[in-house]
């Protein structure tokens, strides 16, 4: 199998009847599922000279990084749901950056082959794994941009599935007022327990907001909800409301629940959540790439990690509310 693809090499989607096309296939022990679309895993290889635009599902970066993302992000849904996480032929970080700088968003990089793969995975999931259960759809970064595209298009075409959606966690990529106006079947969360809604935020440090920095995940008219108090306004939520962050232990390399001072405040005019949490130390070369895409005080990698236990709690509350309404 080729490990990478150019933007012109579009073939058939992976065969999602094969377990190798999924990073996670859960045994059914819960009565709600999560379909999690992973973020960009094709990173280092995409930055090499002459690197292809897209990675196959067998790409070394994808296979190495998917378990890390599952632990840091998708695992937050494990307590309440059966988690399904497919591989897909995703855009590389370099190509995403080029697309963003040219168009102001990454839609053109994900709307062809990657979208076709994810919709094929969704088709197989609903027809063979879901069994009629309510579900959550979620992602991060490129995965959240894809989740938003799926919400706009796939679920508009599959309203029978959409009515069973507990919530969509579109974390780490902007959902905008324009999205909601153009697609009236989409509703943004208004609080802690509403269902059938989009839950979204982008996390930044104060300097990004003060300097009004442009980033690859932020769009005009963006909306964010506060992951500590579940409000849309600028009501400040101190770190004392944080139930626990899920951060790497420097000695073991494994993530663990800890306190890094992750407070949260929505900046409505910018559409982000600002935090004063301690940022993770990163190698110099990674810091430079991060600053290019996410600004000098970007906290993109910690969108889930800072608020891990609050997300876990929120998932359980939205599921309970959905079940109560379904009775």
C-alpha positions as CSV (number, residue, x, y, z in Angstrom):
1,X,0.0,0.0,0.0
2,X,1.2,3.5,-0.8
3,X,1.8,5.6,2.3
4,X,0.8,8.9,0.8
5,X,-1.4,10.4,-2.0
6,X,-1.3,13.4,-4.1
7,X,-4.4,15.6,-4.3
8,X,-5.2,14.0,-7.7
9,X,-5.0,10.3,-6.6
10,X,-8.6,9.8,-5.5
11,X,-9.7,6.2,-5.5
12,X,-12.3,4.2,-3.7
13,X,-12.8,4.8,0.0
14,X,-11.3,2.3,2.4
15,X,-13.4,-0.8,3.0
16,X,-14.9,-0.1,6.4
17,X,-16.0,-3.7,6.8
18,X,-12.4,-4.4,7.6
19,X,-11.2,-3.8,11.2
20,X,-7.9,-2.4,10.0
21,X,-9.8,0.6,8.7
22,X,-10.8,1.6,12.3
23,X,-8.6,2.7,15.1
24,X,-11.3,1.8,17.6
25,X,-14.2,-0.6,17.4
26,X,-16.0,-0.9,20.7
27,X,-17.8,-3.8,22.2
28,X,-21.4,-2.7,22.8
29,X,-21.7,-2.2,26.6
30,X,-23.5,1.1,26.6
31,X,-26.7,2.3,25.1
32,X,-25.2,5.4,23.4
33,X,-22.3,5.5,20.9
34,X,-19.7,8.1,19.9
35,X,-18.4,8.4,16.4
36,X,-15.1,10.2,16.8
37,X,-13.3,11.8,13.8
38,X,-9.6,12.3,14.5
39,X,-7.5,15.4,14.0
40,X,-4.5,15.8,11.7
41,X,-2.1,12.9,12.3
42,X,-0.1,13.4,9.1
43,X,2.1,16.1,10.4
44,X,5.9,15.7,10.3
45,X,5.8,13.7,7.0
46,X,3.7,16.3,5.4
47,X,6.3,19.0,6.0
48,X,9.0,17.2,4.1
49,X,10.1,18.6,0.7
50,X,7.8,17.3,-2.0
51,X,5.5,15.5,0.4
52,X,2.1,14.5,-0.9
53,X,-1.0,16.4,0.2
54,X,-2.8,13.4,1.7
55,X,-1.9,10.4,3.7
56,X,-3.4,6.9,3.3
57,X,-4.7,5.1,6.4
58,X,-1.5,3.2,6.5
59,X,0.7,6.3,6.8
60,X,3.4,6.0,9.5
61,X,2.4,9.4,11.1
62,X,-1.3,8.4,11.2
63,X,-0.6,5.0,12.8
64,X,1.8,6.5,15.3
65,X,-0.3,9.5,16.3
66,X,-3.8,8.0,16.4
67,X,-3.3,6.1,19.7
68,X,-2.0,9.4,21.3
69,X,-5.1,11.3,20.2
70,X,-7.4,8.6,21.2
71,X,-6.0,8.6,24.8
72,X,-6.0,12.5,25.0
73,X,-9.3,13.2,23.3
74,X,-11.6,10.4,22.3
75,X,-11.2,8.5,25.6
76,X,-13.3,11.3,27.3
77,X,-16.4,9.6,25.8
78,X,-15.6,6.1,27.0
79,X,-17.4,6.2,30.4
80,X,-20.7,7.0,28.8
81,X,-20.6,5.6,25.3
82,X,-19.2,3.0,22.9
83,X,-16.5,4.8,20.9
84,X,-15.9,4.2,17.2
85,X,-12.9,6.0,15.5
86,X,-12.2,5.4,11.8
87,X,-9.0,6.0,9.9
88,X,-9.4,8.1,6.8
89,X,-7.3,9.6,4.0
90,X,-6.7,12.9,5.6
91,X,-5.1,16.2,4.5
92,X,-1.5,16.8,5.8
93,X,-0.7,19.7,8.0
94,X,1.3,21.5,5.2
95,X,-1.6,21.2,2.7
96,X,-4.1,22.4,5.3
97,X,-1.9,25.4,5.9
98,X,-1.6,26.2,2.3
99,X,-5.4,25.9,1.8
100,X,-6.1,28.1,4.8
101,X,-3.7,30.8,3.7
102,X,-5.3,30.8,0.2
103,X,-9.0,30.5,1.1
104,X,-9.3,31.5,4.7
105,X,-10.4,28.0,5.8
106,X,-9.5,24.4,5.1
107,X,-12.7,23.3,3.5
108,X,-11.2,22.7,0.1
109,X,-8.6,20.3,1.7
110,X,-11.2,18.1,3.4
111,X,-14.3,18.3,1.2
112,X,-13.2,15.7,-1.4
113,X,-11.5,12.4,-0.6
114,X,-11.4,12.9,3.2
115,X,-15.1,13.7,3.3
116,X,-15.9,10.7,1.0
117,X,-14.0,8.4,3.4
118,X,-15.8,9.7,6.5
119,X,-19.2,9.4,4.9
120,X,-18.4,5.9,3.8
121,X,-17.4,5.1,7.4
122,X,-20.6,6.7,8.7
123,X,-22.7,4.6,6.2
124,X,-21.0,1.4,7.4
125,X,-21.3,2.4,11.1
126,X,-25.0,3.2,10.9
127,X,-25.8,0.1,8.8
128,X,-23.7,-2.4,10.8
129,X,-22.6,-1.1,14.2
130,X,-25.1,1.5,15.5
131,X,-28.2,-0.7,16.0
132,X,-30.5,2.3,16.3
133,X,-28.8,3.7,19.4
134,X,-28.5,7.4,20.1
135,X,-25.1,8.7,19.3
136,X,-22.6,11.6,19.8
137,X,-20.4,12.7,16.9
138,X,-17.2,14.5,17.8
139,X,-13.8,15.4,16.6
140,X,-10.9,17.8,17.0
141,X,-9.1,20.2,14.6
142,X,-9.3,18.7,11.1
143,X,-11.7,16.1,12.6
144,X,-13.9,18.9,13.9
145,X,-13.9,20.7,10.5
146,X,-15.0,17.4,9.1
147,X,-17.6,17.0,11.8
148,X,-19.0,20.4,10.9
149,X,-19.1,19.4,7.2
150,X,-20.9,16.1,8.1
151,X,-23.4,18.0,10.1
152,X,-24.1,20.4,7.2
153,X,-24.3,17.8,4.4
154,X,-24.5,14.2,5.6
155,X,-27.1,14.7,8.3
156,X,-29.2,17.0,6.2
157,X,-29.4,14.0,3.8
158,X,-29.9,11.5,6.7
159,X,-32.5,13.1,8.9
160,X,-33.5,9.7,10.3
161,X,-30.0,9.4,11.8
162,X,-29.8,13.0,12.8
163,X,-32.8,12.9,15.1
164,X,-30.9,10.4,17.3
165,X,-27.9,12.7,17.8
166,X,-27.4,13.5,21.4
167,X,-24.9,16.3,20.6
168,X,-22.0,17.1,18.3
169,X,-18.7,18.1,20.0
170,X,-17.0,20.2,17.4
171,X,-14.0,21.2,19.5
172,X,-10.9,22.9,18.1
173,X,-12.5,24.3,14.9
174,X,-14.8,27.3,14.5
175,X,-18.5,27.0,14.2
176,X,-19.9,30.4,13.1
177,X,-23.1,32.3,13.1
178,X,-23.0,32.1,9.3
179,X,-23.0,28.3,9.5
180,X,-26.1,28.3,11.6
181,X,-27.9,30.8,9.3
182,X,-27.0,28.9,6.1
183,X,-28.0,25.5,7.6
184,X,-31.0,26.1,9.8
185,X,-31.2,22.4,10.9
186,X,-28.1,23.1,13.0
187,X,-28.5,24.4,16.5
188,X,-25.7,25.6,18.8
189,X,-25.8,24.7,22.5
190,X,-27.3,27.3,24.8
191,X,-26.5,25.6,28.1
192,X,-25.3,22.5,29.9
193,X,-28.0,19.9,29.0
194,X,-29.7,20.8,25.7
195,X,-29.5,18.1,23.1
196,X,-29.4,17.8,19.4
197,X,-26.9,20.7,19.5
198,X,-23.4,21.7,18.6
199,X,-20.9,22.1,21.4
200,X,-17.8,24.0,20.3
201,X,-14.9,26.1,21.4
202,X,-11.4,27.1,20.5
203,X,-9.0,27.7,23.4
204,X,-6.4,30.4,23.5
205,X,-4.1,32.2,25.9
206,X,-4.6,36.0,26.6
207,X,-2.0,37.2,24.1
208,X,-3.8,35.7,21.1
209,X,-7.0,37.6,22.0
210,X,-5.2,40.8,22.9
211,X,-3.3,40.8,19.6
212,X,-6.4,39.6,17.6
213,X,-4.2,36.9,16.0
214,X,-5.5,35.1,12.9
215,X,-5.3,31.3,13.3
216,X,-6.0,28.3,11.1
217,X,-9.0,27.2,13.3
218,X,-10.7,30.5,13.9
219,X,-13.2,32.0,11.4
220,X,-15.2,35.3,11.4
221,X,-18.3,35.3,13.5
222,X,-17.1,32.2,15.5
223,X,-19.0,31.0,18.5
224,X,-17.6,29.3,21.6
225,X,-19.3,27.9,24.7
226,X,-17.5,28.0,28.0
227,X,-16.6,24.4,29.0
228,X,-16.7,25.2,32.7
229,X,-20.0,27.1,33.1
230,X,-21.6,26.2,29.8
231,X,-22.4,29.9,29.0
232,X,-22.1,31.8,25.8
233,X,-21.4,35.2,27.4
234,X,-18.2,36.4,29.0
235,X,-19.0,35.2,32.5
236,X,-15.7,34.2,33.9
237,X,-15.3,30.6,35.2
238,X,-12.4,30.3,37.7
239,X,-10.1,27.2,37.7
240,X,-11.9,26.1,40.9
241,X,-14.8,25.1,38.6
242,X,-12.5,22.8,36.6
243,X,-13.1,19.1,37.6
244,X,-9.6,18.0,36.3
245,X,-7.4,18.4,33.3
246,X,-5.8,15.4,31.6
247,X,-2.2,16.2,30.9
248,X,1.0,14.3,30.1
249,X,3.2,13.4,33.1
250,X,6.7,14.6,32.2
251,X,8.3,11.5,33.9
252,X,6.0,8.7,32.6
253,X,4.8,10.3,29.3
254,X,1.3,9.1,30.1
255,X,-1.7,11.5,30.6
256,X,-3.1,11.8,34.1
257,X,-5.8,13.9,35.8
258,X,-4.2,17.0,37.3
259,X,-4.7,20.7,38.0
260,X,-3.0,23.2,35.7
261,X,-5.1,26.2,36.6
262,X,-7.4,25.9,33.5
263,X,-9.9,28.7,33.9
264,X,-12.1,29.8,31.1
265,X,-13.8,32.9,29.7
266,X,-15.5,33.4,26.4
267,X,-14.5,36.4,24.4
268,X,-17.7,36.8,22.3
269,X,-16.4,39.3,19.8
270,X,-13.6,36.9,18.9
271,X,-15.5,33.7,19.5
272,X,-12.9,31.9,21.6
273,X,-12.3,30.7,25.1
274,X,-9.4,32.3,26.8
275,X,-7.5,30.5,29.6
276,X,-4.6,31.4,31.9
277,X,-3.7,27.7,32.3
278,X,0.0,26.7,32.3
279,X,0.9,25.8,28.7
280,X,2.6,22.5,27.9
281,X,6.3,22.7,27.2
282,X,7.1,21.7,23.6
283,X,10.3,21.4,21.5
284,X,11.4,24.6,19.7
285,X,10.7,23.3,16.2
286,X,7.1,22.2,17.2
287,X,6.6,25.6,19.0
288,X,7.4,27.4,15.7
289,X,4.9,25.3,13.7
290,X,2.3,25.8,16.4
291,X,2.7,29.6,16.4
292,X,2.4,29.7,12.6
293,X,-1.0,27.9,12.7
294,X,-2.4,28.8,16.1
295,X,-0.7,32.1,17.1
296,X,1.9,32.9,19.8
297,X,-0.4,31.9,22.6
298,X,-2.4,29.2,21.0
299,X,-3.7,26.3,23.2
300,X,-5.1,24.3,20.4
301,X,-3.5,21.0,21.5
302,X,-5.2,21.3,24.9
303,X,-8.8,22.1,23.8
304,X,-9.9,18.7,25.3
305,X,-7.1,18.2,27.8
306,X,-7.7,21.3,29.9
307,X,-11.3,20.6,30.4
308,X,-11.3,16.8,30.2
309,X,-13.3,15.9,33.3
310,X,-15.8,18.7,32.6
311,X,-16.4,17.3,29.1
312,X,-16.8,13.8,30.6
313,X,-19.4,15.2,33.0
314,X,-21.2,17.1,30.3
315,X,-21.4,14.1,28.0
316,X,-23.2,12.2,30.8
317,X,-25.5,15.1,31.5
318,X,-26.5,15.5,27.9
319,X,-27.1,11.8,27.5
320,X,-29.3,11.8,30.7
321,X,-31.3,14.8,29.3
322,X,-31.7,13.0,25.9
323,X,-33.0,9.9,27.6
324,X,-35.4,11.9,29.8
325,X,-36.9,13.6,26.7
326,X,-37.1,10.3,24.8
327,X,-39.3,8.7,27.5
